[in-house]
Every structure is written in C-alpha cells, then in structure tokens.
Amino acid sequence: MVERRIELNRRYRRKKKMKKLKAKLQTATGAEREKILYKIRRLSPFWKEPPAQA
C-alpha cells in the first residue's frame, strides 16, 4: 500500500506542477517560453501544445 500512496502523491504533484507551467506558458515569450516547454516535456514527454486560438 505504501508504493501506491507514493505513486499517487507523485501523480498529484505532477498535475499541480503541470497546471502552473501551462498557466505560465500562456504569457511567456521567447527564451522563457522555450524553458517552460522544456520543463513540461520533461514531466510529460508526449504532451503536445494545443494550437493557438485566434
């Protein structure tokens, strides 16, 4: 049961961090944007950026 709790905690932290990074990504430009994208891809390698909305 300990392993399951560790796994769940890791998942919750990852979700929280992704939410923060995605919020920052909305306003970021240039090098800052690339740095945030790098961090997001490190957490979730298969994540694709949604297309820009007009």
C-alpha positions in Angstrom: 0.0 0.0 0.0 2.9 2.3 0.6 4.0 2.1 -3.0 0.5 3.0 -4.2 0.5 6.1 -1.9 3.9 7.2 -3.2 2.7 6.7 -6.8 -0.5 8.8 -6.1 1.4 11.6 -4.4 3.8 11.7 -7.3 0.9 11.9 -9.8 -0.8 14.7 -7.8 2.4 16.8 -7.6 3.0 16.3 -11.3 -0.6 17.5 -12.1 -0.2 20.6 -9.9 3.2 21.4 -11.5 1.8 21.0 -15.0 -1.1 23.3 -14.2 1.3 26.0 -13.0 3.6 25.6 -16.0 0.7 25.7 -18.5 -0.5 28.9 -16.9 2.9 30.5 -17.2 3.2 29.3 -20.8 0.1 31.4 -21.8 2.0 34.6 -21.1 5.6 33.6 -21.8 7.6 34.7 -24.9 11.0 33.9 -26.4 13.6 32.1 -24.3 11.3 31.9 -21.3 8.7 30.1 -23.3 11.3 27.5 -24.5 12.5 27.0 -20.9 8.9 26.3 -19.8 8.3 23.9 -22.8 11.4 22.1 -21.9 10.2 21.6 -18.3 6.7 20.5 -19.5 8.3 17.9 -21.9 10.5 16.6 -19.1 7.4 15.9 -17.0 5.2 14.6 -19.8 7.2 13.6 -23.0 4.1 13.0 -25.1 2.4 16.3 -24.3 1.6 18.4 -27.4 1.0 22.1 -27.3 -2.6 22.9 -28.3 -3.0 25.0 -31.4 -3.1 28.8 -30.9 -6.6 30.2 -30.8 -7.5 33.4 -32.6 
